[in-house]
């Protein structure tokens, strides 16, 4: 873990060139057939379960700096590629956060996981919160990093070199992992349509969340308004707001040690 403690990749030059750290060898991996898709998952270690839900256009390998830290802390970790992302396939239906949330439950059922903590990044955070609203009995906690829950929460899109480097890495990984490696542009268009039209949860929906929640917002997030993170923390019962200084939407890659400290502290707290 020494190298992770010293890693700073604020401009994502290392990530563009090499990706995150390789994932360790899993105890079990496979596919769950669900709602017209084959959903890839891998399970690592033993202990209190944590499910990692990656961001839009990415895949589970983007958690390469977090997974070893979770294993070292004594968790069972399940990584899932969202439908149409990474190794998972999709059908012709539009992307929807609720559909991706149902995929997570299908993986949990296959692995006989009654409850798990959910660590979500961007789109994955939205999927985690959807489960906090719709299936609270399955959710031990939601670590919600860098996402909105209604359209008012997003900033106007402004391309930056850092975003372009992340996008470049996603394109390479898609070509390598996907069952439809030539369809990256179509994939981006379909995910972007979802992001522009969803999620659409109101304050009374958020008030139904019963699991412990951390709303985690980076100082320089390129996509999410800080006041939206503050609104989520006010509106979700018992939620805490955590601010990450010096990083952006890509904090798990930019300064993994900083991100991991906050993530592990939340998981310790919800474990009592």
C-alpha positions, 0 to 999 in steps of 0.5 A: 500500500506504500505506493498508493499512499504516495500516489498523486495523479491529479491530471490523470496522466498516469491513469490515461497511460496505464489505468488504475492498479490491476485488480487482485485475483478474485475468489469467484467471478462470473455472469448473472443473466438478468433482464436481457443482459449478462452482468459481470461480477467478481468477489474478493476476500471475506468479511462484512460485504462492500459492493463497488459501483463504478462511474458512467463509461467506466468499469470495475477496474477503475477501483484498482486503488480501493479494492486492496484497501478494503481487503486489508480492512477485512471486507468481502468486496464485490465488484460489478460492471454495470450493464453495457459497461466493461464485461457486462452486456445490455439489450436494446432498452435505454439505460436507466438507473433503476434497471442498473439497480435491479442488476445489483440486486440480481448479483446479490441474490446470486451471491446470497448476500442479504445486505451490503454496504454500497460504495458508488462513484458518479453513476454508481453512486446514483445506483446505490442511492436508488437501492437506498430508496427502493430496497433499504432492507438490502443496504447497510450504507451508501457512500455516495461520491460525486453524483446528483439525484435530480437534473438541477444538481449538475454543472454545464459541461466544460471539457478539460484535459483531465476529462479528456484523459479519463475519456481516452482511458475509457475508450481503450478499456471498452475496446479491450473488455466489451463484447461489442468493442466497436460500439464505443460511440453508440455506448457513449451516446446511450449513457449520455442520454440517461445522464441528461434525463435522469435521475429525477428524485424529489426531496420526499423520495430522498426522505425515504432513505433509511440506511446511513449515507455519506454524501462525498463531494470533491472541491473541484468536481467538474460535474456536480454543484457543491450546493446540490451535495449540501442539499442531499446531505440536508434532505436524506435523514441522518446523512453526513457531508464529507468534502475532499480538498484538492481533488475533482470528480476523479478523486479515487484515481487522483489521490487514492489514499485520501479517498480511501481514508474517508471511505474506510472511516464511513464503513467503520462507522456503519459497522458500529 
